[in-house]
């Protein structure tokens, strides 16, 4: 696995803020979506296709909220 992009997800009760950053730290995508299964699946599929990303090359990061 060669990480080429990072997906940072800020989680709240109602929304997810999704930001995609390349290895140089440049933000290539930002989106705020509803925190539900349908929105997550639809948005991630669309984002991955739009930026021609492969799941095996992307590191997903979320904060630990305890």
Secondary structure, DSSP 8 states (H G I E B T S, - for coil): ----EEEEEEE-SSEEEEEEEETTS-EEEEEEEESSHHHHHHHHHHHHHHTT--GGGEEEEE----
